Amino acid sequence: MKEWSVQENVKLRLVDPSDAENLYEQIEKTRLQLAKFMPWGDATRSVEDEREFLRYCQKRIEDQKLWNASIIIDGKAVGMIDLHNIDRDNQHAEVGYWLGGDYQGNGVMTACLKKLLSIGFDELGLHKIKLLAEHVNVASNAVAKKVGFVLEGQLKDEIYSDGKFHNADLYAIVE
């Protein structure tokens, strides 16, 4: 499995179904927060659901439509980060991420996003990477700004989560 070092005890590793148990454990622990911003947070109900999702991701990676990694801290998968909607013709993609609650608030996601940008620009040859965050998701908006994303605009009623539509802030960074 291919890995990228982020910090001393933090790595990104291409997704693998063997991470399903650890990732599902983090989903369970952080379910209420995840479901608030990510519809899949409520839909993933078993280790097998997560394992099937990871297999799906591997196929999308093979098709070059997705780049998806588990966030590994001290050898344990505790979240994910990805580039999705990869458009090779226009050389852009969108980023998504989540991290188990016990690991939030200490700069892990900021460091992982910086590494992801390096991978996207240097290894995948992208020109532009976009990030969409619910306007009310203060933490996600803060991470985008810390890494250097520029706010390009706000999309009205763009994301349906937590039982209603929400505005989303659209950020981008160009190599």
N, CA, C and O atoms as a DFTB+ gen file, in Angstrom:
700 C
 N C O
     1  1       0.843      -1.185       0.000
     2  2       0.000       0.000       0.000
     3  2       0.885       1.244       0.000
     4  3       1.841       1.349       0.769
     5  1       0.548       2.163      -0.866
     6  2       1.333       3.388      -0.979
     7  2       0.980       4.331       0.171
     8  3      -0.190       4.523       0.502
     9  1       2.031       4.921       0.777
    10  2       1.858       5.846       1.899
    11  2       2.647       7.124       1.659
    12  3       3.650       7.136       0.945
    13  1       2.166       8.199       2.276
    14  2       2.839       9.493       2.255
    15  2       2.946       9.974       3.694
    16  3       1.962       9.943       4.432
    17  1       4.105      10.409       4.089
    18  2       4.312      10.927       5.434
    19  2       3.784      12.358       5.519
    20  3       4.036      13.177       4.634
    21  1       3.057      12.647       6.584
    22  2       2.494      13.984       6.802
    23  2       3.208      14.653       7.973
    24  3       3.718      15.767       7.852
    25  1       3.237      13.964       9.094
    26  2       3.941      14.393      10.299
    27  2       4.574      13.142      10.895
    28  3       4.404      12.047      10.359
    29  1       5.296      13.292      11.989
    30  2       5.997      12.149      12.576
    31  2       5.093      10.930      12.763
    32  3       5.492       9.816      12.420
    33  1       3.907      11.115      13.291
    34  2       3.015       9.985      13.566
    35  2       1.783       9.957      12.665
    36  3       0.843       9.206      12.926
    37  1       1.781      10.767      11.609
    38  2       0.616      10.874      10.717
    39  2       1.031      10.541       9.288
    40  3       2.032      11.048       8.782
    41  1       0.240       9.677       8.648
    42  2       0.484       9.306       7.259
    43  2      -0.824       9.301       6.496
    44  3      -1.902       9.192       7.081
    45  1      -0.717       9.419       5.191
    46  2      -1.834       9.159       4.294
    47  2      -1.518       7.836       3.609
    48  3      -0.390       7.612       3.171
    49  1      -2.520       6.958       3.516
    50  2      -2.338       5.666       2.865
    51  2      -3.527       5.417       1.957
    52  3      -4.676       5.533       2.381
    53  1      -3.246       5.069       0.692
    54  2      -4.351       4.765      -0.221
    55  2      -5.316       3.805       0.460
    56  3      -4.905       2.879       1.158
    57  1      -6.600       4.040       0.246
    58  2      -7.626       3.266       0.951
    59  2      -7.470       1.771       0.703
    60  3      -7.053       1.331      -0.368
    61  1      -7.820       1.019       1.724
    62  2      -7.757      -0.432       1.671
    63  2      -8.890      -0.975       2.548
    64  3      -9.117      -0.462       3.644
    65  1      -9.595      -1.996       2.083
    66  2     -10.682      -2.566       2.889
    67  2     -10.252      -3.029       4.279
    68  3     -11.089      -3.150       5.174
    69  1      -8.956      -3.291       4.472
    70  2      -8.489      -3.706       5.800
    71  2      -8.615      -2.585       6.832
    72  3      -8.519      -2.851       8.030
    73  1      -8.827      -1.345       6.403
    74  2      -9.020      -0.221       7.326
    75  2     -10.465      -0.080       7.795
    76  3     -10.759       0.790       8.615
    77  1     -11.364      -0.910       7.296
    78  2     -12.800      -0.743       7.557
    79  2     -13.140      -0.722       9.049
    80  3     -13.923       0.123       9.485
    81  1     -12.575      -1.624       9.831
    82  2     -12.925      -1.679      11.258
    83  2     -12.533      -0.402      11.986
    84  3     -13.335       0.164      12.729
    85  1     -11.291       0.057      11.774
    86  2     -10.847       1.277      12.455
    87  2     -11.639       2.498      11.998
    88  3     -12.007       3.340      12.817
    89  1     -11.905       2.596      10.695
    90  2     -12.677       3.738      10.199
    91  2     -14.101       3.697      10.736
    92  3     -14.649       4.725      11.134
    93  1     -14.692       2.521      10.747
    94  2     -16.065       2.420      11.268
    95  2     -16.115       2.785      12.753
    96  3     -17.076       3.406      13.209
    97  1     -15.107       2.409      13.490
    98  2     -15.038       2.788      14.909
    99  2     -15.079       4.309      15.055
   100  3     -15.773       4.834      15.926
   101  1     -14.329       5.019      14.196
   102  2     -14.325       6.485      14.243
   103  2     -15.667       7.064      13.786
   104  3     -16.130       8.067      14.330
   105  1     -16.286       6.433      12.793
   106  2     -17.610       6.883      12.349
   107  2     -18.599       6.763      13.502
   108  3     -19.376       7.684      13.753
   109  1     -18.574       5.638      14.199
   110  2     -19.474       5.439      15.337
   111  2     -19.255       6.507      16.410
   112  3     -20.213       7.086      16.921
   113  1     -17.999       6.761      16.744
   114  2     -17.679       7.733      17.795
   115  2     -18.060       9.159      17.401
   116  3     -18.351       9.990      18.263
   117  1     -18.058       9.440      16.093
   118  2     -18.251      10.817      15.608
   119  2     -19.541      10.937      14.791
   120  3     -19.744      11.932      14.096
   121  1     -20.405       9.931      14.872
   122  2     -21.585       9.852      14.005
   123  2     -22.446      11.117      14.030
   124  3     -22.826      11.611      12.968
   125  1     -22.758      11.645      15.191
   126  2     -23.640      12.822      15.257
   127  2     -23.036      14.016      14.531
   128  3     -23.740      14.731      13.818
   129  1     -21.750      14.234      14.707
   130  2     -21.083      15.344      14.033
   131  2     -21.009      15.089      12.527
   132  3     -21.283      15.988      11.731
   133  1     -20.641      13.869      12.134
   134  2     -20.531      13.551      10.708
   135  2     -21.881      13.686      10.010
   136  3     -21.971      14.260       8.925
   137  1     -22.930      13.154      10.638
   138  2     -24.261      13.184      10.028
   139  2     -24.752      14.622       9.859
   140  3     -25.546      14.908       8.963
   141  1     -24.287      15.510      10.706
   142  2     -24.697      16.910      10.610
   143  2     -24.240      17.542       9.302
   144  3     -24.952      18.363       8.724
   145  1     -23.041      17.158       8.830
   146  2     -22.483      17.771       7.629
   147  2     -22.352      16.825       6.447
   148  3     -22.167      17.278       5.317
   149  1     -22.442      15.524       6.681
   150  2     -22.222      14.558       5.604
   151  2     -23.310      13.490       5.629
   152  3     -23.391      12.706       6.574
   153  1     -24.142      13.458       4.596
   154  2     -25.270      12.513       4.583
   155  2     -24.855      11.057       4.778
   156  3     -25.620      10.285       5.355
   157  1     -23.674      10.659       4.319
   158  2     -23.242       9.280       4.472
   159  2     -22.992       8.929       5.932
   160  3     -22.962       7.750       6.283
   161  1     -22.814       9.928       6.788
   162  2     -22.551       9.678       8.198
   163  2     -23.648       8.880       8.865
   164  3     -23.383       8.106       9.785
   165  1     -24.851       9.056       8.421
   166  2     -25.991       8.317       8.965
   167  2     -26.192       6.986       8.251
   168  3     -26.750       6.051       8.826
   169  1     -25.745       6.893       7.007
   170  2     -26.025       5.712       6.184
   171  2     -25.047       4.563       6.417
   172  3     -25.386       3.411       6.147
   173  1     -23.854       4.847       6.908
   174  2     -22.860       3.801       7.141
   175  2     -23.179       3.147       8.477
   176  3     -22.952       3.737       9.534
   177  1     -23.710       1.919       8.427
   178  2     -24.236       1.285       9.632
   179  2     -23.516       0.028      10.075
   180  3     -23.929      -0.612      11.042
   181  1     -22.436      -0.338       9.379
   182  2     -21.708      -1.537       9.784
   183  2     -20.290      -1.499       9.221
   184  3     -19.983      -0.725       8.314
   185  1     -19.444      -2.345       9.775
   186  2     -18.089      -2.477       9.255
   187  2     -18.159      -2.918       7.798
   188  3     -17.367      -2.466       6.972
   189  1     -19.105      -3.798       7.483
   190  2     -19.234      -4.276       6.099
   191  2     -19.629      -3.146       5.155
   192  3     -19.145      -3.098       4.024
   193  1     -20.509      -2.225       5.599
   194  2     -20.838      -1.040       4.786
   195  2     -19.562      -0.261       4.453
   196  3     -19.351       0.141       3.309
   197  1     -18.728      -0.059       5.454
   198  2     -17.494       0.694       5.252
   199  2     -16.542      -0.075       4.333
   200  3     -15.901       0.515       3.463
   201  1     -16.452      -1.385       4.528
   202  2     -15.584      -2.213       3.680
   203  2     -16.026      -2.130       2.211
   204  3     -15.191      -2.008       1.314
   205  1     -17.334      -2.195       1.975
   206  2     -17.854      -2.082       0.600
   207  2     -17.542      -0.716       0.014
   208  3     -17.200      -0.608      -1.164
   209  1     -17.658       0.324       0.825
   210  2     -17.322       1.667       0.354
   211  2     -15.841       1.740      -0.039
   212  3     -15.505       2.330      -1.065
   213  1     -14.972       1.156       0.754
   214  2     -13.543       1.180       0.454
   215  2     -13.232       0.411      -0.832
   216  3     -12.359       0.815      -1.600
   217  1     -13.935      -0.682      -1.066
   218  2     -13.767      -1.428      -2.328
   219  2     -14.222      -0.575      -3.511
   220  3     -13.565      -0.541      -4.552
   221  1     -15.348       0.112      -3.340
   222  2     -15.847       1.023      -4.377
   223  2     -14.790       2.102      -4.672
   224  3     -14.521       2.420      -5.831
   225  1     -14.200       2.655      -3.609
   226  2     -13.163       3.681      -3.784
   227  2     -11.979       3.131      -4.568
   228  3     -11.449       3.812      -5.446
   229  1     -11.561       1.915      -4.263
   230  2     -10.433       1.324      -4.985
   231  2     -10.722       1.236      -6.485
   232  3      -9.844       1.496      -7.308
   233  1     -11.954       0.868      -6.833
   234  2     -12.320       0.793      -8.256
   235  2     -12.276       2.174      -8.903
   236  3     -11.778       2.331     -10.018
   237  1     -12.801       3.172      -8.195
   238  2     -12.784       4.548      -8.722
   239  2     -11.350       5.066      -8.870
   240  3     -11.059       5.832      -9.789
   241  1     -10.461       4.651      -7.971
   242  2      -9.051       5.032      -8.083
   243  2      -8.454       4.405      -9.339
   244  3      -7.734       5.065     -10.089
   245  1      -8.756       3.132      -9.561
   246  2      -8.263       2.445     -10.768
   247  2      -8.733       3.152     -12.035
   248  3      -8.002       3.216     -13.023
   249  1      -9.962       3.686     -12.004
   250  2     -10.531       4.397     -13.149
   251  2     -10.043       5.850     -13.236
   252  3     -10.446       6.582     -14.140
   253  1      -9.184       6.270     -12.307
   254  2      -8.632       7.620     -12.229
   255  2      -9.707       8.701     -12.065
   256  3      -9.562       9.818     -12.562
   257  1     -10.782       8.351     -11.362
   258  2     -11.845       9.306     -11.074
   259  2     -11.794       9.777      -9.619
   260  3     -12.515      10.695      -9.226
   261  1     -10.930       9.133      -8.828
   262  2     -10.864       9.393      -7.394
   263  2      -9.447       9.133      -6.921
   264  3      -8.765       8.243      -7.428
   265  1      -9.012       9.910      -5.954
   266  2      -7.797       9.627      -5.204
   267  2      -8.223       9.700      -3.752
   268  3      -8.650      10.759      -3.291
   269  1      -8.119       8.597      -3.018
   270  2      -8.682       8.544      -1.673
   271  2      -7.710       7.857      -0.732
   272  3      -7.199       6.778      -1.031
   273  1      -7.461       8.483       0.400
   274  2      -6.526       7.932       1.380
   275  2      -7.138       7.918       2.767
   276  3      -7.943       8.776       3.128
   277  1      -6.731       6.921       3.530
   278  2      -7.044       6.906       4.956
   279  2      -6.008       7.772       5.654
   280  3      -4.841       7.803       5.264
   281  1      -6.444       8.469       6.683
   282  2      -5.537       9.231       7.532
   283  2      -5.126       8.286       8.655
   284  3      -5.963       7.804       9.418
   285  1      -3.827       8.033       8.741
   286  2      -3.292       7.066       9.688
   287  2      -2.542       7.822      10.786
   288  3      -1.607       8.572      10.506
   289  1      -2.958       7.619      12.023
   290  2      -2.261       8.211      13.166
   291  2      -1.813       7.066      14.068
   292  3      -2.619       6.235      14.488
   293  1      -0.527       7.038      14.354
   294  2       0.057       5.967      15.176
   295  2      -0.368       4.587      14.682
   296  3      -0.670       3.698      15.478
   297  1      -0.386       4.418      13.346
   298  2      -0.684       3.127      12.736
   299  2      -2.147       2.771      12.606
   300  3      -2.471       1.675      12.147
   301  1      -3.052       3.675      13.000
   302  2      -4.487       3.381      12.999
   303  2      -5.238       4.353      12.071
   304  3      -5.015       5.562      12.127
   305  1      -6.123       3.820      11.222
   306  2      -6.947       4.660      10.334
   307  2      -7.995       5.394      11.168
   308  3      -8.800       4.766      11.856
   309  1      -7.980       6.739      11.100
   310  2      -8.873       7.542      11.942
   311  2      -9.683       8.572      11.153
   312  3     -10.408       9.371      11.746
   313  1      -9.566       8.561       9.825
   314  2     -10.299       9.499       8.990
   315  2      -9.914       9.281       7.540
   316  3      -9.153       8.370       7.213
   317  1     -10.451      10.128       6.677
   318  2     -10.171       9.999       5.246
   319  2     -10.048      11.374       4.608
   320  3     -10.584      12.367       5.102
   321  1      -9.326      11.398       3.496
   322  2      -9.203      12.615       2.698
   323  2      -9.148      12.181       1.237
   324  3      -8.561      11.149       0.914
   325  1      -9.762      12.971       0.355
   326  2      -9.818      12.536      -1.038
   327  2      -9.821      13.698      -2.013
   328  3     -10.063      14.853      -1.661
   329  1      -9.542      13.336      -3.248
   330  2      -9.789      14.186      -4.403
   331  2     -10.823      13.442      -5.227
   332  3     -10.573      12.326      -5.681
   333  1     -11.983      14.056      -5.423
   334  2     -13.048      13.413      -6.191
   335  2     -13.461      14.318      -7.351
   336  3     -12.997      15.451      -7.474
   337  1     -14.340      13.790      -8.193
   338  2     -14.735      14.511      -9.418
   339  2     -13.495      14.973     -10.184
   340  3     -13.431      16.103     -10.667
   341  1     -12.524      14.086     -10.282
   342  2     -11.292      14.418     -11.001
   343  2     -11.622      14.592     -12.486
   344  3     -12.171      13.697     -13.129
   345  1     -11.279      15.749     -13.000
   346  2     -11.510      16.095     -14.402
   347  2     -10.140      16.267     -15.064
   348  3      -9.508      17.318     -14.949
   349  1      -9.701      15.232     -15.748
   350  2      -8.370      15.245     -16.371
   351  2      -8.295      16.273     -17.511
   352  3      -7.256      16.905     -17.703
   353  1      -9.386      16.442     -18.265
   354  2      -9.382      17.395     -19.381
   355  2      -9.128      18.818     -18.894
   356  3      -8.339      19.551     -19.490
   357  1      -9.795      19.202     -17.816
   358  2      -9.663      20.556     -17.290
   359  2      -8.689      20.645     -16.116
   360  3      -8.482      21.724     -15.561
   361  1      -8.106      19.543     -15.748
   362  2      -7.082      19.455     -14.713
   363  2      -7.522      20.024     -13.366
   364  3      -6.801      20.793     -12.731
   365  1      -8.730      19.626     -12.945
   366  2      -9.165      20.040     -11.611
   367  2      -9.896      18.905     -10.906
   368  3     -10.298      17.917     -11.520
   369  1     -10.053      19.078      -9.600
   370  2     -10.745      18.099      -8.762
   371  2     -11.293      18.817      -7.535
   372  3     -11.002      19.989      -7.298
   373  1     -12.088      18.092      -6.766
   374  2     -12.648      18.616      -5.517
   375  2     -12.107      17.789      -4.367
   376  3     -11.847      16.594      -4.511
   377  1     -11.941      18.436      -3.227
   378  2     -11.412      17.763      -2.052
   379  2     -12.529      17.506      -1.043
   380  3     -13.475      18.285      -0.927
   381  1     -12.399      16.407      -0.324
   382  2     -13.310      16.089       0.771
   383  2     -12.509      15.449       1.890
   384  3     -11.463      14.850       1.640
   385  1     -12.988      15.567       3.122
   386  2     -12.254      14.978       4.238
   387  2     -13.147      14.850       5.459
   388  3     -14.158      15.539       5.594
   389  1     -12.747      13.956       6.334
   390  2     -13.353      13.840       7.665
   391  2     -12.317      13.223       8.594
   392  3     -11.403      12.527       8.154
   393  1     -12.474      13.488       9.872
   394  2     -11.534      13.001      10.872
   395  2     -12.294      12.661      12.133
   396  3     -13.187      13.400      12.548
   397  1     -11.941      11.538      12.746
   398  2     -12.570      11.138      13.998
   399  2     -12.437      12.235      15.050
   400  3     -11.414      12.917      15.120
   401  1     -13.467      12.398      15.858
   402  2     -13.547      13.493      16.828
   403  2     -12.382      13.565      17.803
   404  3     -11.966      14.659      18.185
   405  1     -11.852      12.424      18.211
   406  2     -10.742      12.418      19.161
   407  2      -9.474      13.036      18.586
   408  3      -8.560      13.381      19.335
   409  1      -9.409      13.179      17.268
   410  2      -8.197      13.643      16.603
   411  2      -8.336      15.050      16.036
   412  3      -7.406      15.562      15.413
   413  1      -9.482      15.673      16.246
   414  2      -9.731      17.007      15.703
   415  2      -9.144      18.085      16.608
   416  3      -8.919      17.869      17.799
   417  1      -8.904      19.245      16.013
   418  2      -8.516      20.418      16.787
   419  2      -7.034      20.532      17.092
   420  3      -6.635      21.386      17.884
   421  1      -6.197      19.680      16.472
   422  2      -4.766      19.778      16.752
   423  2      -3.923      19.892      15.486
   424  3      -2.730      19.590      15.506
   425  1      -4.537      20.327      14.382
   426  2      -3.796      20.608      13.157
   427  2      -3.588      19.430      12.223
   428  3      -2.948      19.583      11.182
   429  1      -4.114      18.251      12.568
   430  2      -3.927      17.066      11.728
   431  2      -4.532      17.285      10.345
   432  3      -3.880      17.022       9.335
   433  1      -5.767      17.762      10.293
   434  2      -6.422      17.909       8.996
   435  2      -5.741      18.986       8.160
   436  3      -5.627      18.836       6.943
   437  1      -5.293      20.054       8.780
   438  2      -4.578      21.092       8.044
   439  2      -3.316      20.505       7.405
   440  3      -3.034      20.766       6.235
   441  1      -2.563      19.721       8.165
   442  2      -1.345      19.094       7.632
   443  2      -1.678      18.094       6.526
   444  3      -0.978      18.027       5.516
   445  1      -2.747      17.316       6.716
   446  2      -3.147      16.337       5.696
   447  2      -3.592      17.038       4.411
   448  3      -3.282      16.576       3.313
   449  1      -4.314      18.144       4.546
   450  2      -4.772      18.873       3.364
   451  2      -3.590      19.476       2.607
   452  3      -3.582      19.488       1.376
   453  1      -2.599      19.974       3.332
   454  2      -1.392      20.486       2.666
   455  2      -0.724      19.372       1.867
   456  3      -0.311      19.590       0.728
   457  1      -0.614      18.188       2.450
   458  2       0.001      17.054       1.754
   459  2      -0.845      16.666       0.547
   460  3      -0.303      16.360      -0.515
   461  1      -2.170      16.674       0.700
   462  2      -3.058      16.335      -0.414
   463  2      -2.865      17.308      -1.579
   464  3      -2.853      16.890      -2.737
   465  1      -2.718      18.580      -1.286
   466  2      -2.482      19.560      -2.351
   467  2      -1.183      19.252      -3.084
   468  3      -1.121      19.342      -4.310
   469  1      -0.160      18.893      -2.345
   470  2       1.112      18.524      -2.959
   471  2       0.935      17.317      -3.885
   472  3       1.463      17.299      -4.997
   473  1       0.202      16.325      -3.427
   474  2      -0.054      15.136      -4.241
   475  2      -0.867      15.514      -5.483
   476  3      -0.551      15.089      -6.595
   477  1      -1.906      16.309      -5.282
   478  2      -2.768      16.702      -6.398
   479  2      -2.030      17.481      -7.478
   480  3      -2.193      17.220      -8.670
   481  1      -1.220      18.437      -7.049
   482  2      -0.507      19.266      -8.022
   483  2       0.727      18.558      -8.581
   484  3       0.935      18.539      -9.794
   485  1       1.537      17.982      -7.711
   486  2       2.831      17.435      -8.138
   487  2       2.736      16.028      -8.726
   488  3       3.420      15.724      -9.703
   489  1       1.901      15.172      -8.149
   490  2       1.836      13.784      -8.612
   491  2       0.711      13.551      -9.626
   492  3       0.865      12.761     -10.557
   493  1      -0.412      14.238      -9.442
   494  2      -1.551      14.019     -10.339
   495  2      -1.635      15.054     -11.450
   496  3      -2.434      14.904     -12.375
   497  1      -0.831      16.091     -11.372
   498  2      -0.782      17.085     -12.433
   499  2      -2.007      17.981     -12.530
   500  3      -2.331      18.476     -13.609
   501  1      -2.689      18.193     -11.411
   502  2      -3.860      19.074     -11.423
   503  2      -3.434      20.537     -11.450
   504  3      -2.330      20.884     -11.033
   505  1      -4.322      21.380     -11.944
   506  2      -4.085      22.823     -11.981
   507  2      -4.886      23.548     -10.902
   508  3      -4.438      24.556     -10.355
   509  1      -6.085      23.021     -10.600
   510  2      -6.978      23.681      -9.645
   511  2      -7.640      22.623      -8.767
   512  3      -8.053      21.566      -9.246
   513  1      -7.732      22.927      -7.480
   514  2      -8.419      22.056      -6.537
   515  2      -9.455      22.886      -5.799
   516  3      -9.156      23.955      -5.266
   517  1     -10.682      22.369      -5.779
   518  2     -11.802      23.079      -5.153
   519  2     -12.205      22.402      -3.853
   520  3     -12.002      21.202      -3.673
   521  1     -12.771      23.179      -2.962
   522  2     -13.256      22.685      -1.682
   523  2     -14.604      23.335      -1.416
   524  3     -14.734      24.558      -1.473
   525  1     -15.602      22.518      -1.129
   526  2     -16.951      22.994      -0.841
   527  2     -17.255      22.690       0.618
   528  3     -17.192      21.534       1.036
   529  1     -17.581      23.710       1.392
   530  2     -17.884      23.527       2.811
   531  2     -19.190      24.228       3.152
   532  3     -19.438      25.353       2.719
   533  1     -20.019      23.548       3.934
   534  2     -21.235      24.228       4.389
   535  2     -20.827      25.520       5.076
   536  3     -19.850      25.567       5.824
   537  1     -21.592      26.559       4.808
   538  2     -21.280      27.869       5.371
   539  2     -21.198      27.814       6.899
   540  3     -20.388      28.516       7.504
   541  1     -22.029      26.985       7.513
   542  2     -22.069      26.911       8.977
   543  2     -21.014      25.969       9.554
   544  3     -20.890      25.859      10.774
   545  1     -20.255      25.290       8.699
   546  2     -19.214      24.375       9.175
   547  2     -17.939      25.185       9.415
   548  3     -17.055      25.252       8.561
   549  1     -17.869      25.789      10.585
   550  2     -16.789      26.706      10.930
   551  2     -15.424      26.031      10.824
   552  3     -14.480      26.621      10.298
   553  1     -15.315      24.797      11.321
   554  2     -14.020      24.105      11.316
   555  2     -13.524      23.861       9.893
   556  3     -12.350      24.089       9.600
   557  1     -14.402      23.402       9.014
   558  2     -14.000      23.115       7.642
   559  2     -13.620      24.386       6.900
   560  3     -12.659      24.388       6.130
   561  1     -14.349      25.451       7.117
   562  2     -14.010      26.734       6.499
   563  2     -12.656      27.233       7.007
   564  3     -11.873      27.790       6.238
   565  1     -12.380      27.038       8.288
   566  2     -11.107      27.484       8.860
   567  2      -9.934      26.709       8.268
   568  3      -8.890      27.293       7.975
   569  1     -10.099      25.396       8.090
   570  2      -9.035      24.580       7.502
   571  2      -8.741      25.064       6.085
   572  3      -7.577      25.213       5.711
   573  1      -9.779      25.310       5.299
   574  2      -9.589      25.775       3.925
   575  2      -8.765      27.068       3.898
   576  3      -7.835      27.205       3.103
   577  1      -9.112      27.994       4.760
   578  2      -8.407      29.282       4.791
   579  2      -6.964      29.124       5.259
   580  3      -6.064      29.757       4.708
   581  1      -6.731      28.276       6.283
   582  2      -5.376      28.074       6.806
   583  2      -4.427      27.537       5.742
   584  3      -3.240      27.861       5.740
   585  1      -4.953      26.720       4.842
   586  2      -4.126      26.073       3.831
   587  2      -3.921      26.975       2.610
   588  3      -3.063      26.693       1.773
   589  1      -4.695      28.050       2.502
   590  2      -4.498      28.980       1.401
   591  2      -5.568      28.962       0.331
   592  3      -5.413      29.610      -0.705
   593  1      -6.653      28.235       0.557
   594  2      -7.763      28.279      -0.396
   595  2      -8.365      29.678      -0.392
   596  3      -8.387      30.353       0.637
   597  1      -8.851      30.104      -1.550
   598  2      -9.470      31.415      -1.708
   599  2     -10.972      31.215      -1.899
   600  3     -11.396      30.378      -2.696
   601  1     -11.764      31.979      -1.171
   602  2     -13.220      31.910      -1.305
   603  2     -13.620      32.477      -2.659
   604  3     -13.358      33.644      -2.954
   605  1     -14.255      31.649      -3.480
   606  2     -14.688      32.086      -4.808
   607  2     -16.144      32.499      -4.824
   608  3     -16.573      33.218      -5.726
   609  1     -16.912      32.054      -3.837
   610  2     -18.312      32.439      -3.780
   611  2     -19.096      31.530      -2.849
   612  3     -18.566      30.584      -2.266
   613  1     -20.383      31.856      -2.733
   614  2     -21.275      31.046      -1.917
   615  2     -22.397      30.518      -2.799
   616  3     -22.995      31.264      -3.575
   617  1     -22.673      29.243      -2.676
   618  2     -23.725      28.594      -3.454
   619  2     -24.945      28.415      -2.561
   620  3     -24.858      27.803      -1.497
   621  1     -26.057      28.938      -2.988
   622  2     -27.291      28.870      -2.194
   623  2     -27.891      27.470      -2.239
   624  3     -27.951      26.842      -3.296
   625  1     -28.333      26.992      -1.085
   626  2     -29.008      25.691      -0.963
   627  2     -28.275      24.575      -1.713
   628  3     -28.908      23.767      -2.391
   629  1     -26.973      24.528      -1.597
   630  2     -26.140      23.588      -2.365
   631  2     -26.048      22.202      -1.742
   632  3     -25.949      21.204      -2.455
   633  1     -26.079      22.138      -0.410
   634  2     -25.862      20.862       0.271
   635  2     -27.082      20.515       1.113
   636  3     -27.573      21.332       1.892
   637  1     -27.560      19.281       0.938
   638  2     -28.671      18.794       1.760
   639  2     -28.096      17.906       2.854
   640  3     -27.553      16.837       2.578
   641  1     -28.220      18.354       4.084
   642  2     -27.754      17.564       5.224
   643  2     -28.558      17.955       6.448
   644  3     -29.151      19.032       6.510
   645  1     -28.562      17.071       7.401
   646  2     -29.262      17.319       8.660
   647  2     -30.718      17.716       8.414
   648  3     -31.286      18.509       9.166
   649  1     -31.322      17.157       7.348
   650  2     -32.741      17.353       7.063
   651  2     -33.118      18.639       6.363
   652  3     -34.304      18.949       6.257
   653  1     -32.143      19.403       5.878
   654  2     -32.483      20.653       5.179
   655  2     -31.357      21.067       4.241
   656  3     -30.261      20.508       4.280
   657  1     -31.643      22.050       3.402
   658  2     -30.643      22.578       2.477
   659  2     -29.815      23.655       3.165
   660  3     -30.312      24.420       3.992
   661  1     -28.516      23.692       2.791
   662  2     -27.592      24.658       3.386
   663  2     -26.789      25.348       2.287
   664  3     -26.513      24.767       1.238
   665  1     -26.427      26.590       2.551
   666  2     -25.518      27.297       1.664
   667  2     -24.119      26.709       1.823
   668  3     -23.754      26.218       2.891
   669  1     -23.349      26.768       0.747
   670  2     -21.987      26.236       0.794
   671  2     -21.016      27.287       0.296
   672  3     -21.286      28.010      -0.664
   673  1     -19.882      27.355       0.968
   674  2     -18.801      28.240       0.545
   675  2     -17.908      27.455      -0.402
   676  3     -17.467      26.351      -0.082
   677  1     -17.643      28.034      -1.579
   678  2     -16.800      27.397      -2.583
   679  2     -15.423      28.057      -2.557
   680  3     -15.274      29.250      -2.822
   681  1     -14.424      27.239      -2.228
   682  2     -13.037      27.680      -2.192
   683  2     -12.276      27.015      -3.320
   684  3     -12.688      25.969      -3.821
   685  1     -11.172      27.615      -3.722
   686  2     -10.297      26.997      -4.705
   687  2      -8.872      27.460      -4.493
   688  3      -8.607      28.516      -3.919
   689  1      -7.976      26.635      -4.976
   690  2      -6.562      26.982      -4.970
   691  2      -6.001      26.531      -6.315
   692  3      -6.306      25.441      -6.798
   693  1      -5.191      27.375      -6.898
   694  2      -4.605      27.105      -8.210
   695  2      -3.097      26.952      -8.018
   696  3      -2.469      27.690      -7.259
   697  1      -2.534      25.971      -8.730
   698  2      -1.089      25.749      -8.606
   699  2      -0.318      26.951      -9.091
   700  3       0.913      26.947      -9.063
